[in-house]
Amino acid sequence: MTKIPLRRFTARALPIDDQDRVLLLHGFDPERPESPFWFTIGGGLEDGETAAEAAARELFEEAGIRAGVEDFSGPYRTSTIEFCWAGYAITQDQVFLAVRVGDAVVSFEHMEQIEKDTTIAYRWWSVEELESTEEVFFPEDLAAILRKVTAGGAGFA
């Protein structure tokens, strides 16, 4: 089956708790529900939106956590990836920004319906857990990114 090409520019939010763990969502491609994976919060930039504005918006929409644009730091990584999801062949330019969220409560209440239908859990992950897990997560170098983020201390670098 032919996939529909899509190019998108995204901001990926890395919410970090007081124990230096990153919040990841667990979900699946609707065309492959048997293959769930862990992923960072984030999404496409809307017209005129900065990466930090998109990260703050996505953090609220996908996890119910509010953070100010000025609270984000980074970028800690930028990359371009290609993947398939829900019938699309996506080329995605992405930037990773971090934000301290303390002991924030996670809620899926503000997600779009497709996100609610394909997101099954959330979890806070430490560097050590990311380095030792057999579970699939993206980006694959997230442990190194998390080390870079938390090396800056409470306010980041």
N, C-alpha and C positions, 0 to 999 in steps of 0.2 A: 504494500500500500504506500502511495506517495504521501510524504509529509509536507505540510504547509510551512514554507520558510518564514522565520520571524527573527528580526534583529531587535534586541532590546538593551537598554542601558539601565543598570540596577545599582541600588545601594543595599549592602548587606549589613544588618545591625548585629553587633556582638554584645548582647547584654551580659554584664559580668556582676556576679553577686559578691557578697562580703568574703567569701571563701575562695575567690579567684576562679570560680567556675563559670562556664559559658552556657547560656540557655540555647538548646537545640530543639527543633520540632521533629517529630517522627511521622512520616507519611509515605505516600506512594503515588506513582503515575496511575491515573485512572485506567490506562490500558494495560497496566501490569501490577494489579493489587497484591499479587503474591510475592512481590519484591520490595518490601518497605525499606526505607533508608532514613538517616538523620540528616538534617539540613539547617542552615542558618536562616534566621528571620530576614525578610527583605523582599524587594520587588522593584518594579520599574519606576523610573523617574517620570513624574507628570510634567506637562509643559511648564517651563520656567522654574522648576523646582531644583534646588541644589541637592547634592548627595545627602547632606546632613538633614535637610528637610524631609527627604524621602525616607531616610532611615528612621527618623522620629515618627513619621506617619505610619510606616509599616510596623514598627514596634508596637504601636497602639492597636492597629488593625489586627495583627496576627497574634499578639500575646496580651493585649489589654494593659500594657505598661506605658505610662506617660513619662516622657523625658523631653527636656528642652533641647532645641537644636544646638545651643551653646554647650551642652553637656557632652556632646560627642567629641571624640578625638580620633586622630588618624588622618589619612588612611594608613592602615597597617598592611594592606596588600591590594593590588589591582591585578586583574587578569581578564582574559577573554576565553570563554569556554564554549563548547558546542555540545548539545545534548538534545534528546527527544523527550517530549512530554505532551500528553493529551492530543496527539496527532500533529504536533508542531515539531519542526526541526529548528531548534533555537540556537542562535549565536548570541551570546550574552557577554557584554562588557560589564564587569562588576568591580565595585570598590567596597572594601571592608572598613567599617567605622565601629568603634567601641564606645560603650557607655556604662558607667556604674549604676546599678539599679538596687543595691542593697538586698533586702529580703522581699522583693516585689512579689505580688500575687499574680499568677498567670491566669488569663481568661481567653477563651476562644470566641467570646460573645460577638466581637466586632469583625470577625472574618467574613469574607465573601462566601457564598454557598459552596462553590467548588473547593475552597480551602477547607471548609468544615467537613465536606464529604471525603477529603483525601488526607486529612491530618488526624492521626489517631492518638498521639500522646506528646508530651514534652518531658524534658529532663535537663537538669543542670549537670554539666560534665567538667571534670578536672582535667588538667594536662595528662596526668598519669592514667586516668581512665580512657582518654582518647588514644593514648599510646599503646594500651594493652587490650583494647576491645577487638573482638572479631566482627562486630557489627559494622555495617556500611554507613559512612558519613561523608558529607561533602562540605567544604573542600577537603580533599584527602590530607592536606598539610595543615589542617586546623590546629593541631597541637602546637606546631611551631609558631603559628600566628598568635595563639593564646599566650604562649611564653613571651613573645615580643610585647604584647599588650600589657601583661601583668608585671613585666620587668620594670615598668615605669612607676610602680607603686600605686597608692590609692587614687591619685589623680591622673595616672597614666603619664606617658611622655609627651 
